[in-house]
């Protein structure tokens, strides 16, 4: 009898759980704005780029002794002055993601409760913030255990929506194209595929088998994520076409009715609250262990920034995740590429055989992400 490689399966599940999140809800809308052909072209290009980056990071994790994470790798191979810059980029990305969860969670609750209780989306976003902030302050020890349950709920929600949509798909919805919005999917896709920090955790799970199985885990997990995203985007756009909404599923309510509204919003809200909490605890621990802040101060700085941004009027979901993905996701991608580049030229790879990605990969990745950062910044500050 052949026993399953449980460590391999767990590491695959960790990557799927770390990457698949609220960003996927924005994919159908972004694709509908540019045309699904352009959207899928961007998806393949960015997915391939991030797969290479994850494999580069996997090689760094395999060859580097100790328990370093992304910040530690950057410190070791690029230089100590980059440590703080990396922490700022990571914190900014998490704050942006937390705000995105507040926005989409507020939309879920608004759709679920507004017909009975009334209230604005802003009010429900603040309610999401209050509940999640309390859970972050408690520092629930079960946060890590929640990941498996949350991923299961999220995957069920995607499968539920996708299968329900199939009989109502109109193939004509796949034929539109809009070159004016050709760059709309870029940041949204990058946000939805981001998850650089999980690879070292996967290496820890694999233990002694990380050299044999880490790269395989990355490829399998990224392939599963790509399949989920393609199936979900095709299903939603096939039903709603140009009427696809920023949160994807709420545009399906007129088609599938009140039962769909209840199931999708309840599951969506539970998922949002849980992932918001996990993100917040991750950032809170960063402040506590890397900046040596006390628990209450770390908690305050973790939860106050997303609230300030929300109250300042940052409420456009697609614009937000596009900016966070394009700028902070792109910057972290550049750091990973430079970390691998410097490791490959270091004594580590002179003593051990390292996977040798061609130099052109590194510089092409840096060029693409640099262009994406410039575009996203220009689209915000010059328009």
C-alpha positions as CSV (number, residue, x, y, z in Angstrom):
1,X,0.0,0.0,0.0
2,X,1.3,3.4,-1.0
3,X,1.1,6.0,1.8
4,X,0.5,9.6,0.7
5,X,3.3,12.1,1.3
6,X,1.5,14.1,3.9
7,X,4.2,16.7,4.3
8,X,4.1,17.4,0.5
9,X,0.3,17.7,0.6
10,X,0.5,20.0,3.6
11,X,3.1,22.3,2.0
12,X,0.9,22.5,-1.1
13,X,-2.1,23.3,1.0
14,X,-0.1,26.0,2.8
15,X,0.7,27.8,-0.5
16,X,-2.8,27.5,-1.8
17,X,-4.1,28.9,1.5
18,X,-1.6,31.7,1.6
19,X,-2.3,33.0,-1.9
20,X,-6.0,32.3,-2.6
21,X,-7.9,35.1,-1.0
22,X,-10.2,38.1,-1.6
23,X,-8.2,39.2,-4.6
24,X,-9.7,36.5,-6.7
25,X,-13.1,38.2,-6.4
26,X,-11.7,41.1,-8.3
27,X,-10.5,39.0,-11.3
28,X,-13.8,38.7,-13.2
29,X,-14.4,42.5,-13.0
30,X,-10.8,43.3,-14.1
31,X,-11.1,40.8,-17.0
32,X,-14.5,42.1,-18.1
33,X,-13.0,45.7,-18.3
34,X,-10.2,44.7,-20.6
35,X,-11.7,41.7,-22.3
36,X,-11.3,38.1,-21.1
37,X,-8.6,37.4,-23.7
38,X,-6.4,40.2,-22.5
39,X,-7.1,39.3,-18.9
40,X,-6.0,35.7,-19.4
41,X,-2.9,36.8,-21.3
42,X,-1.9,38.9,-18.3
43,X,-2.8,36.0,-16.0
44,X,-0.5,33.6,-17.8
45,X,2.4,36.2,-18.0
46,X,2.2,37.1,-14.3
47,X,1.5,33.6,-13.1
48,X,4.6,32.4,-15.0
49,X,6.7,35.3,-13.6
50,X,5.6,34.6,-10.1
51,X,6.2,30.8,-10.5
52,X,9.8,31.6,-11.4
53,X,10.1,33.9,-8.5
54,X,8.7,31.4,-6.1
55,X,11.1,28.8,-7.4
56,X,14.0,31.3,-7.0
57,X,12.9,31.9,-3.4
58,X,12.6,28.1,-2.9
59,X,16.2,27.7,-4.0
60,X,17.2,30.5,-1.6
61,X,15.3,28.7,1.2
62,X,16.9,25.3,0.4
63,X,20.5,26.6,0.2
64,X,20.5,29.0,3.1
65,X,21.1,27.6,6.6
66,X,19.0,28.7,9.5
67,X,15.4,29.8,9.9
68,X,15.5,33.0,7.9
69,X,12.4,34.4,6.2
70,X,12.1,36.9,3.4
71,X,13.3,39.8,5.5
72,X,16.3,37.7,6.7
73,X,17.2,36.6,3.2
74,X,17.2,40.2,2.0
75,X,19.3,41.2,5.0
76,X,21.8,38.4,4.3
77,X,22.1,38.7,0.5
78,X,21.3,42.3,-0.4
79,X,22.4,44.1,2.7
80,X,21.3,45.2,6.2
81,X,20.0,48.6,5.1
82,X,17.3,46.7,3.0
83,X,15.9,45.0,6.1
84,X,13.8,48.0,7.2
85,X,12.7,48.7,3.6
86,X,11.5,45.2,3.2
87,X,9.6,45.3,6.5
88,X,8.0,48.6,5.4
89,X,7.0,47.1,2.1
90,X,5.6,44.0,3.8
91,X,3.7,46.1,6.4
92,X,2.3,48.3,3.7
93,X,1.1,45.4,1.6
94,X,-0.6,43.8,4.6
95,X,-2.3,47.1,5.6
96,X,-3.5,47.4,2.0
97,X,-4.8,43.8,2.0
98,X,-6.5,44.4,5.4
99,X,-8.3,47.4,3.9
100,X,-9.4,45.4,0.9
101,X,-10.9,42.8,3.3
102,X,-12.7,45.6,5.2
103,X,-14.2,46.9,1.9
104,X,-15.2,43.5,0.5
105,X,-16.4,42.3,4.0
106,X,-18.5,45.5,4.4
107,X,-20.0,44.8,1.0
108,X,-20.9,41.2,2.0
109,X,-22.5,42.3,5.2
110,X,-24.4,45.1,3.5
111,X,-25.9,42.8,1.0
112,X,-26.7,40.3,3.7
113,X,-28.1,42.7,6.4
114,X,-29.1,45.9,4.7
115,X,-32.6,44.7,3.6
116,X,-33.4,44.0,7.2
117,X,-31.3,46.4,9.3
118,X,-30.4,49.2,6.9
119,X,-27.1,51.0,7.0
120,X,-24.3,51.9,4.6
121,X,-21.4,49.8,3.2
122,X,-19.1,52.1,5.2
123,X,-20.8,51.2,8.4
124,X,-20.6,47.5,7.8
125,X,-16.9,47.9,6.8
126,X,-16.3,49.5,10.2
127,X,-18.2,46.6,11.9
128,X,-15.8,44.2,10.1
129,X,-12.9,46.2,11.4
130,X,-14.2,46.2,15.0
131,X,-14.8,42.5,15.1
132,X,-11.5,41.6,13.5
133,X,-9.5,44.1,15.6
134,X,-10.9,42.5,18.8
135,X,-9.8,39.0,17.5
136,X,-6.3,40.3,16.6
137,X,-5.9,41.9,20.0
138,X,-6.8,38.6,21.6
139,X,-4.1,37.0,19.5
140,X,-6.1,33.8,19.1
141,X,-3.8,30.8,19.3
142,X,-6.1,29.0,17.0
143,X,-5.4,31.4,14.1
144,X,-3.1,28.9,12.4
145,X,-5.6,26.1,12.7
146,X,-8.3,28.3,11.1
147,X,-6.3,28.4,7.9
148,X,-7.4,24.9,6.9
149,X,-11.1,25.7,7.6
150,X,-11.0,29.1,5.9
151,X,-9.3,27.6,2.7
152,X,-11.9,24.9,2.6
153,X,-14.8,27.4,2.9
154,X,-13.2,29.7,0.3
155,X,-12.6,26.8,-2.2
156,X,-16.2,25.6,-1.6
157,X,-17.5,29.1,-2.3
158,X,-15.5,29.3,-5.6
159,X,-16.7,25.8,-6.6
160,X,-20.3,26.6,-5.6
161,X,-20.4,29.8,-7.7
162,X,-18.6,28.3,-10.6
163,X,-20.8,25.1,-11.0
164,X,-24.0,27.1,-10.4
165,X,-23.0,29.5,-13.2
166,X,-22.4,26.9,-15.9
167,X,-26.0,26.5,-17.1
168,X,-26.4,30.3,-17.4
169,X,-23.2,31.1,-19.3
170,X,-23.5,33.1,-22.5
171,X,-20.5,32.5,-24.8
172,X,-21.0,36.0,-26.3
173,X,-19.7,37.5,-23.1
174,X,-16.2,36.2,-23.9
175,X,-15.9,38.1,-27.2
176,X,-15.6,41.7,-25.9
177,X,-12.3,43.5,-25.9
178,X,-11.3,47.0,-24.7
179,X,-7.7,48.1,-25.4
180,X,-8.2,51.3,-23.3
181,X,-8.3,49.1,-20.2
182,X,-5.5,46.8,-21.2
183,X,-3.5,47.4,-18.0
184,X,-6.5,47.1,-15.6
185,X,-5.9,43.4,-14.8
186,X,-2.2,43.8,-14.1
187,X,-2.2,44.9,-10.4
188,X,-5.3,42.9,-9.6
189,X,-3.8,39.7,-10.8
190,X,-0.5,40.5,-9.0
191,X,-2.4,41.1,-5.8
192,X,-4.4,37.8,-6.2
193,X,-1.2,35.8,-6.8
194,X,1.0,37.4,-4.2
195,X,2.3,35.2,-1.4
196,X,6.1,35.4,-1.4
197,X,6.5,34.8,2.4
198,X,5.0,31.3,2.4
199,X,7.9,29.5,0.7
200,X,10.2,29.3,3.8
201,X,7.3,28.0,5.9
202,X,6.8,25.3,3.3
203,X,10.5,24.4,3.5
204,X,10.1,24.0,7.3
205,X,7.1,21.7,6.9
206,X,9.0,19.5,4.4
207,X,12.0,19.3,6.7
208,X,14.7,17.0,5.4
209,X,12.8,16.5,2.1
210,X,12.8,20.2,1.2
211,X,15.6,19.7,-1.4
212,X,13.6,17.0,-3.1
213,X,10.0,18.3,-2.7
214,X,10.0,22.1,-2.3
215,X,10.1,23.0,-6.0
216,X,7.6,20.3,-6.8
217,X,5.2,21.7,-4.1
218,X,5.5,25.2,-5.5
219,X,4.7,24.0,-9.1
220,X,1.7,21.9,-8.0
221,X,0.3,24.6,-5.7
222,X,0.7,27.4,-8.3
223,X,-1.0,25.1,-10.9
224,X,-4.0,24.5,-8.6
225,X,-4.3,28.2,-8.0
226,X,-4.2,29.0,-11.8
227,X,-6.9,26.4,-12.4
228,X,-9.2,27.9,-9.7
229,X,-8.7,31.4,-11.1
230,X,-9.4,30.5,-14.7
231,X,-12.5,28.4,-13.8
232,X,-13.9,31.1,-11.5
233,X,-13.3,34.0,-14.0
234,X,-14.8,32.1,-16.9
235,X,-17.9,31.2,-14.9
236,X,-18.6,34.7,-13.6
237,X,-17.9,36.6,-16.8
238,X,-19.9,34.0,-18.8
239,X,-23.0,34.9,-16.7
240,X,-22.7,38.6,-16.1
241,X,-20.5,39.8,-19.0
242,X,-20.1,43.6,-19.0
243,X,-22.4,43.8,-15.9
244,X,-19.7,42.0,-13.8
245,X,-19.3,43.7,-10.4
246,X,-16.1,44.5,-8.5
247,X,-17.0,41.8,-5.9
248,X,-18.0,39.3,-8.7
249,X,-20.7,37.4,-6.8
250,X,-23.1,40.2,-6.0
251,X,-23.8,40.6,-9.8
252,X,-24.9,37.0,-9.8
253,X,-27.7,37.6,-7.1
254,X,-30.3,38.8,-9.7
255,X,-29.6,35.6,-11.7
256,X,-29.6,33.0,-8.8
257,X,-31.9,34.5,-6.3
258,X,-32.1,35.0,-2.5
259,X,-30.8,31.6,-1.5
260,X,-27.6,32.3,-3.4
261,X,-27.4,35.7,-1.6
262,X,-27.6,34.1,1.8
263,X,-25.1,31.3,1.2
264,X,-22.5,33.4,-0.6
265,X,-22.6,36.4,1.7
266,X,-22.5,34.3,4.9
267,X,-19.5,32.2,3.7
268,X,-17.8,35.3,2.3
269,X,-18.2,37.2,5.5
270,X,-16.8,34.3,7.6
271,X,-13.8,34.0,5.2
272,X,-13.1,37.7,5.3
273,X,-13.2,38.0,9.1
274,X,-10.9,35.0,9.4
275,X,-8.3,36.0,6.9
276,X,-8.3,39.6,8.1
277,X,-7.5,38.2,11.6
278,X,-4.7,36.0,10.3
279,X,-3.1,38.9,8.4
280,X,-3.4,41.2,11.4
281,X,-1.8,38.7,13.8
282,X,1.0,38.2,11.3
283,X,1.7,42.0,11.1
284,X,1.2,42.4,14.9
285,X,3.8,39.7,15.5
286,X,6.2,41.5,13.0
287,X,5.9,44.7,15.1
288,X,6.4,42.7,18.3
289,X,9.4,40.6,17.3
290,X,11.1,42.8,14.7
291,X,10.4,46.2,16.1
292,X,10.3,45.0,19.8
293,X,7.0,46.8,20.4
294,X,4.7,45.8,23.3
295,X,1.6,43.9,22.5
296,X,-0.8,46.8,22.9
297,X,1.3,49.2,20.8
298,X,1.9,46.5,18.1
299,X,-1.9,45.9,18.0
300,X,-2.7,49.6,17.7
301,X,-0.3,50.2,14.8
302,X,-1.6,47.0,13.1
303,X,-5.3,48.0,13.1
304,X,-5.3,51.8,13.0
305,X,-3.8,52.3,9.5
306,X,-6.6,50.5,7.5
307,X,-9.2,52.4,9.5
308,X,-7.6,55.8,8.7
309,X,-7.4,54.9,5.0
310,X,-11.1,53.8,5.0
311,X,-12.3,56.9,6.7
312,X,-10.1,59.0,4.3
313,X,-12.2,57.7,1.4
314,X,-10.1,54.8,0.1
315,X,-13.1,52.6,-0.7
316,X,-12.7,51.5,-4.3
317,X,-11.9,47.8,-4.2
318,X,-10.4,47.3,-7.6
319,X,-8.3,50.4,-7.6
320,X,-7.0,49.5,-4.1
321,X,-5.9,45.9,-4.9
322,X,-4.5,47.0,-8.2
323,X,-2.3,49.6,-6.5
324,X,-1.3,47.3,-3.6
325,X,-0.5,44.5,-6.0
326,X,1.3,46.6,-8.6
327,X,3.4,48.6,-6.2
328,X,4.1,46.6,-3.0
329,X,3.7,43.2,-4.7
330,X,6.0,44.4,-7.5
331,X,8.6,45.8,-5.1
332,X,8.7,42.5,-3.1
333,X,9.1,40.6,-6.4
334,X,12.1,42.7,-7.3
335,X,13.6,42.0,-3.8
336,X,13.2,38.3,-4.3
337,X,14.8,38.4,-7.8
338,X,17.8,40.4,-6.4
339,X,18.1,38.1,-3.4
340,X,18.4,35.1,-5.7
341,X,20.8,36.9,-8.0
342,X,23.1,37.8,-5.1
343,X,22.9,34.3,-3.6
344,X,23.8,32.7,-6.9
345,X,27.0,34.8,-7.0
346,X,27.8,34.2,-3.3
347,X,29.9,31.5,-1.6
348,X,26.7,29.5,-1.0
349,X,26.4,28.5,-4.6
350,X,30.2,28.0,-4.9
351,X,30.0,25.3,-2.2
352,X,26.6,23.8,-3.3
353,X,25.0,23.2,-6.6
354,X,22.2,25.8,-7.1
355,X,19.5,25.8,-9.7
356,X,20.7,28.2,-12.3
357,X,18.0,30.4,-13.8
358,X,19.3,32.4,-16.7
359,X,20.4,36.0,-15.9
360,X,17.8,37.3,-18.4
361,X,15.0,36.0,-16.2
362,X,16.1,38.1,-13.2
363,X,16.4,41.3,-15.2
364,X,13.2,40.7,-17.2
365,X,11.3,40.3,-13.9
366,X,12.9,43.4,-12.4
367,X,12.1,45.4,-15.6
368,X,8.4,44.2,-15.7
369,X,7.8,44.9,-12.0
370,X,9.6,48.3,-12.2
371,X,7.4,49.3,-15.1
372,X,4.3,48.1,-13.2
373,X,5.3,50.2,-10.2
374,X,5.8,53.3,-12.3
375,X,2.5,52.8,-14.1
376,X,0.5,52.3,-10.8
377,X,2.1,55.3,-9.2
378,X,1.5,57.5,-12.3
379,X,-2.1,56.4,-12.6
380,X,-2.8,57.5,-9.0
381,X,-0.7,60.7,-8.7
382,X,-0.9,62.0,-12.3
383,X,-4.7,61.6,-13.0
